[in-house]
Amino acid sequence: MNALNTPAGLLRLPAFFPDATYGAIRAGSFDDVEAAGLSGCEMNSYHLMTKPGAKLVKQLGGLHGFTGYRGHILTDSGGFQLYSLIRENPDYGEIRDKEIIFRPDRGSEKLTFTPEKCIQAQFQYGSDIMMALDMCTHPDDPDDVQRMSVERTVRWGRRCRDEFDKLAKRMPVKPRLFGIVQGGSDPALRMECGRRLEEIGFDGYGFGGWPLDAQGNFRGDILKMAADAMPDGKVKYAMGLGRPEEIVKCVEMGYTLFDCVIPTREARHGRLYTFLPGMDTPQGVRRADGKFYRFHYVMDEAHRRDGRPVDEGCDCALCRGHSRAYLHHLTKVGDPYAQRLATAHNLRFYGRLMELLREDAT
């Protein structure tokens, strides 16, 4: 699948969505996203629900009106954040068969989060792509927890689908709804989850669970299981995946949509992505060893007198108009423009990467 229509227009695939968690690109802007050749952003349902609130966002024209961003907006369900907080500390609440009970202050006040409320909030946001509520797990969770996750994810997916169809019934251009495939590291359970979700019917399918092991290593085997369990001809979404070499591997598995905080976070810490010489080609990025890029460390002393751009082949605002020495200087004196330029550069690197992957797919 090389494209998806949403209310925001045609989304060409593969695509990468930078994370705009609270409705903003940290140290950057939506203009930087557009200039980078990236067509959409991921925004966080749970965090926006707490600040500023779904009702306020709706009153101000949904996320498009509230933020001024006109590209594709994907919102997650909020379930992953609630799961993570509850897993970290059970005082935050509990995950039940029919809903998630969450206590924001770990006290008596509680929030009841259901599949229906999850979809209702995303309609208030005016999202172009919505995610169904699922029950997340960790790869190390026992078999009975993985089975429970699949059962709840399928039931909640059905409820999300029903609520979505009810709310979208009279809309001339409907948003897209994605289900999430759970099943841990069990191939048969992943396949079962994918099959049952396909029977419900979704516009796309996301990878559910953790893509890393306890040591932080990339679990390509689990991602491959999930991709194989998703129906071909639909968008396959590697949620939260963002290292360049991981994206390339996942495209080979069939994934076509990605989101992550990595490019903007690395930029704020002075780590910029640059293509290795001659590697900014479709063939170059598919190197078997994944070594098609390197980091430019902004504060390395070697850059203090270097008049060259960070990347000769890049057309971002930083590389077009400023030198390595200037960025080093801005960072050293703490000027916020340094982070803006660095963020624009990393976003453009990801935009170039996706262009190369799309070119290779044609």
FENCORQUI-V445681 format. One record per pair of residues at least 12 apart in sequence whose ideal C-beta (glycine too) atoms are under 7 Angstrom apart, sorted by sequence separation. I is the first residue (numbers start at 1). J is the second residue. D is the distance in whole Angstrom. If there is no record, write none. Layout:
# FENCORQUI-V445681
i=I j=J d=D
i=I j=J d=D
This chain:
# FENCORQUI-V445681
i=1 j=13 d=6
i=83 j=95 d=7
i=91 j=103 d=7
i=137 j=149 d=5
i=181 j=193 d=5
i=211 j=223 d=6
i=238 j=250 d=5
i=99 j=112 d=5
i=100 j=113 d=4
i=164 j=177 d=5
i=181 j=194 d=5
i=209 j=222 d=7
i=279 j=292 d=4
i=92 j=106 d=6
i=99 j=113 d=6
i=135 j=149 d=4
i=279 j=293 d=7
i=296 j=310 d=5
i=309 j=323 d=7
i=310 j=324 d=6
i=327 j=341 d=6
i=18 j=33 d=6
i=91 j=106 d=4
i=99 j=114 d=5
i=118 j=133 d=4
i=223 j=238 d=6
i=308 j=323 d=6
i=327 j=342 d=7
i=161 j=177 d=7
i=181 j=197 d=6
i=207 j=223 d=6
i=242 j=258 d=6
i=276 j=292 d=6
i=307 j=323 d=5
i=308 j=324 d=6
i=93 j=110 d=7
i=135 j=152 d=4
i=160 j=177 d=7
i=238 j=255 d=4
i=241 j=258 d=5
i=275 j=292 d=6
i=276 j=293 d=6
i=306 j=323 d=7
i=310 j=327 d=7
i=82 j=100 d=5
i=115 j=133 d=5
i=135 j=153 d=5
i=179 j=197 d=4
i=236 j=254 d=5
i=237 j=255 d=7
i=242 j=260 d=2
i=275 j=293 d=5
i=276 j=294 d=6
i=306 j=324 d=4
i=307 j=325 d=6
i=134 j=153 d=4
i=207 j=226 d=5
i=236 j=255 d=5
i=240 j=259 d=7
i=241 j=260 d=6
i=243 j=262 d=6
i=274 j=293 d=6
i=306 j=325 d=5
i=322 j=341 d=6
i=18 j=38 d=6
i=23 j=43 d=6
i=43 j=63 d=6
i=82 j=102 d=5
i=236 j=256 d=6
i=237 j=257 d=4
i=238 j=258 d=5
i=239 j=259 d=7
i=240 j=260 d=6
i=242 j=262 d=4
i=273 j=293 d=5
i=274 j=294 d=6
i=305 j=325 d=6
i=20 j=41 d=4
i=79 j=100 d=7
i=179 j=200 d=7
i=235 j=256 d=6
i=242 j=263 d=7
i=303 j=324 d=4
i=304 j=325 d=6
i=16 j=38 d=6
i=20 j=42 d=7
i=21 j=43 d=7
i=134 j=156 d=6
i=157 j=179 d=5
i=235 j=257 d=5
i=273 j=295 d=7
i=274 j=296 d=5
i=303 j=325 d=6
i=17 j=40 d=5
i=18 j=41 d=6
i=19 j=42 d=5
i=20 j=43 d=5
i=21 j=44 d=5
i=133 j=156 d=5
i=179 j=202 d=4
i=272 j=295 d=7
i=318 j=341 d=4
i=15 j=39 d=6
i=17 j=41 d=5
i=132 j=156 d=7
i=178 j=202 d=6
i=181 j=205 d=6
i=271 j=295 d=5
i=272 j=296 d=4
i=304 j=328 d=5
i=317 j=341 d=6
i=318 j=342 d=7
i=15 j=40 d=6
i=17 j=42 d=4
i=22 j=47 d=6
i=23 j=48 d=6
i=132 j=157 d=5
i=177 j=202 d=6
i=178 j=203 d=6
i=181 j=206 d=7
i=184 j=209 d=6
i=205 j=230 d=4
i=303 j=328 d=5
i=21 j=47 d=6
i=22 j=48 d=7
i=177 j=203 d=6
i=178 j=204 d=4
i=179 j=205 d=5
i=180 j=206 d=5
i=181 j=207 d=7
i=182 j=208 d=4
i=227 j=253 d=4
i=271 j=297 d=6
i=272 j=298 d=7
i=318 j=344 d=6
i=319 j=345 d=7
i=12 j=39 d=7
i=133 j=160 d=6
i=153 j=180 d=6
i=176 j=203 d=4
i=178 j=205 d=6
i=181 j=208 d=5
i=182 j=209 d=6
i=223 j=250 d=6
i=227 j=254 d=5
i=270 j=297 d=6
i=317 j=344 d=5
i=318 j=345 d=4
i=11 j=39 d=6
i=41 j=69 d=7
i=132 j=160 d=4
i=176 j=204 d=6
i=178 j=206 d=5
i=180 j=208 d=4
i=218 j=246 d=6
i=227 j=255 d=6
i=270 j=298 d=4
i=316 j=344 d=5
i=11 j=40 d=6
i=22 j=51 d=7
i=49 j=78 d=6
i=153 j=182 d=5
i=205 j=234 d=6
i=211 j=240 d=7
i=220 j=249 d=6
i=224 j=253 d=5
i=244 j=273 d=7
i=270 j=299 d=5
i=298 j=327 d=6
i=299 j=328 d=6
i=316 j=345 d=5
i=41 j=71 d=6
i=43 j=73 d=6
i=45 j=75 d=5
i=204 j=234 d=5
i=207 j=237 d=7
i=211 j=241 d=6
i=223 j=253 d=6
i=298 j=328 d=6
i=40 j=71 d=5
i=45 j=76 d=5
i=82 j=113 d=6
i=203 j=234 d=7
i=204 j=235 d=3
i=205 j=236 d=6
i=206 j=237 d=4
i=207 j=238 d=5
i=314 j=345 d=7
i=39 j=71 d=5
i=40 j=72 d=3
i=41 j=73 d=6
i=42 j=74 d=5
i=43 j=75 d=5
i=44 j=76 d=6
i=45 j=77 d=6
i=46 j=78 d=3
i=150 j=182 d=5
i=203 j=235 d=7
i=205 j=237 d=7
i=207 j=239 d=5
i=299 j=331 d=6
i=316 j=348 d=4
i=39 j=72 d=6
i=40 j=73 d=7
i=45 j=78 d=4
i=149 j=182 d=5
i=150 j=183 d=6
i=198 j=231 d=5
i=204 j=237 d=6
i=206 j=239 d=5
i=280 j=313 d=5
i=298 j=331 d=5
i=40 j=74 d=6
i=42 j=76 d=7
i=130 j=164 d=7
i=314 j=348 d=6
i=46 j=81 d=4
i=78 j=113 d=7
i=190 j=225 d=4
i=194 j=229 d=3
i=310 j=345 d=6
i=46 j=82 d=6
i=190 j=226 d=6
i=193 j=229 d=6
i=194 j=230 d=5
i=274 j=310 d=6
i=275 j=311 d=7
i=34 j=71 d=7
i=146 j=183 d=6
i=185 j=222 d=5
i=248 j=285 d=6
i=274 j=311 d=4
i=30 j=68 d=7
i=33 j=71 d=7
i=146 j=184 d=4
i=187 j=225 d=5
i=191 j=229 d=5
i=248 j=286 d=6
i=272 j=310 d=6
i=275 j=313 d=6
i=30 j=69 d=4
i=150 j=189 d=6
i=154 j=193 d=7
i=161 j=200 d=5
i=190 j=229 d=4
i=23 j=63 d=6
i=78 j=118 d=6
i=95 j=135 d=6
i=146 j=186 d=6
i=153 j=193 d=6
i=157 j=197 d=6
i=161 j=201 d=7
i=77 j=118 d=5
i=115 j=156 d=4
i=119 j=160 d=5
i=118 j=160 d=6
i=147 j=189 d=7
i=150 j=192 d=7
i=154 j=196 d=5
i=158 j=200 d=5
i=248 j=290 d=7
i=23 j=66 d=6
i=116 j=159 d=6
i=120 j=163 d=7
i=141 j=184 d=6
i=146 j=189 d=6
i=150 j=193 d=5
i=154 j=197 d=6
i=157 j=200 d=6
i=23 j=67 d=5
i=115 j=159 d=4
i=119 j=163 d=4
i=123 j=167 d=5
i=298 j=342 d=7
i=115 j=160 d=5
i=119 j=164 d=5
i=130 j=175 d=6
i=132 j=177 d=6
i=137 j=182 d=6
i=139 j=184 d=6
i=181 j=226 d=5
i=245 j=290 d=3
i=129 j=175 d=7
i=130 j=176 d=7
i=132 j=178 d=7
i=134 j=180 d=4
i=139 j=185 d=5
i=75 j=122 d=5
i=116 j=163 d=5
i=128 j=175 d=5
i=129 j=176 d=5
i=130 j=177 d=5
i=131 j=178 d=5
i=132 j=179 d=5
i=135 j=182 d=7
i=137 j=184 d=6
i=115 j=163 d=7
i=119 j=167 d=7
i=127 j=175 d=6
i=128 j=176 d=7
i=132 j=180 d=6
i=134 j=182 d=6
i=181 j=229 d=5
i=129 j=178 d=6
i=131 j=180 d=7
i=181 j=230 d=6
i=244 j=293 d=6
i=75 j=125 d=5
i=75 j=127 d=4
i=74 j=127 d=7
i=83 j=136 d=4
i=73 j=127 d=5
i=74 j=128 d=7
i=77 j=131 d=4
i=79 j=133 d=5
i=73 j=128 d=5
i=74 j=129 d=4
i=75 j=130 d=6
i=76 j=131 d=5
i=77 j=132 d=6
i=79 j=134 d=6
i=97 j=152 d=7
i=153 j=208 d=7
i=72 j=128 d=5
i=75 j=131 d=7
i=77 j=133 d=4
i=80 j=136 d=5
i=17 j=74 d=6
i=72 j=129 d=7
i=77 j=134 d=7
i=79 j=136 d=6
i=178 j=237 d=6
i=11 j=72 d=5
i=270 j=331 d=6
i=8 j=70 d=7
i=63 j=125 d=5
i=64 j=126 d=6
i=8 j=71 d=6
i=62 j=125 d=6
i=63 j=126 d=6
i=8 j=72 d=4
i=62 j=126 d=3
i=63 j=127 d=7
i=6 j=72 d=5
i=58 j=124 d=4
i=54 j=121 d=4
i=57 j=124 d=6
i=57 j=125 d=6
i=285 j=353 d=6
i=55 j=124 d=7
i=54 j=124 d=4
i=139 j=209 d=7
i=272 j=342 d=6
i=54 j=125 d=6
i=139 j=210 d=6
i=268 j=339 d=5
i=285 j=356 d=5
i=49 j=121 d=6
i=136 j=208 d=6
i=137 j=209 d=6
i=138 j=210 d=5
i=267 j=339 d=7
i=270 j=342 d=7
i=280 j=352 d=7
i=285 j=357 d=7
i=136 j=209 d=6
i=272 j=345 d=5
i=273 j=346 d=6
i=134 j=208 d=5
i=139 j=213 d=6
i=140 j=214 d=7
i=272 j=346 d=6
i=282 j=356 d=5
i=131 j=206 d=6
i=267 j=342 d=4
i=281 j=356 d=7
i=45 j=121 d=6
i=267 j=343 d=4
i=273 j=349 d=4
i=280 j=356 d=7
i=45 j=122 d=6
i=48 j=125 d=7
i=282 j=359 d=5
i=267 j=345 d=7
i=282 j=360 d=4
i=264 j=343 d=5
i=267 j=346 d=4
i=139 j=219 d=7
i=266 j=346 d=6
i=264 j=346 d=7
i=139 j=222 d=6
i=263 j=346 d=4
i=263 j=347 d=6
i=263 j=349 d=7
i=263 j=350 d=5
i=247 j=353 d=7
i=251 j=357 d=5
i=244 j=353 d=6
i=8 j=128 d=5
i=7 j=128 d=5
i=6 j=128 d=4
i=6 j=129 d=6
i=7 j=173 d=5
i=7 j=175 d=6
i=6 j=175 d=7
i=6 j=176 d=6
i=4 j=176 d=7
i=74 j=259 d=7
i=42 j=259 d=4
i=13 j=235 d=7
i=4 j=235 d=6
i=16 j=247 d=7
i=1 j=233 d=6
i=1 j=234 d=7
i=1 j=235 d=6
i=28 j=264 d=6
i=14 j=251 d=5
i=27 j=264 d=7
i=26 j=264 d=5
i=25 j=264 d=6
i=19 j=259 d=6
i=27 j=267 d=7
i=19 j=260 d=6
i=27 j=268 d=5
i=14 j=256 d=5
i=15 j=257 d=6
i=16 j=258 d=5
i=17 j=259 d=4
i=19 j=261 d=5
i=26 j=268 d=7
i=13 j=256 d=4
i=14 j=257 d=7
i=13 j=257 d=7
i=18 j=263 d=6
i=18 j=264 d=6
i=1 j=256 d=6
i=35 j=344 d=7
i=38 j=347 d=6
i=32 j=343 d=6
i=36 j=347 d=4
i=27 j=339 d=4
i=28 j=340 d=6
i=32 j=344 d=4
i=36 j=348 d=4
i=38 j=350 d=7
i=27 j=340 d=6
i=38 j=351 d=5
i=33 j=347 d=6
i=36 j=350 d=7
i=37 j=351 d=3
i=28 j=343 d=4
i=32 j=347 d=6
i=36 j=351 d=4
i=27 j=343 d=5
i=28 j=344 d=6
i=25 j=343 d=7
i=37 j=355 d=6
i=28 j=347 d=7
i=18 j=347 d=6
i=16 j=350 d=5
i=16 j=354 d=5
i=15 j=354 d=6
i=14 j=354 d=6
i=14 j=357 d=5
i=14 j=358 d=6
i=12 j=358 d=6
i=2 j=361 d=6
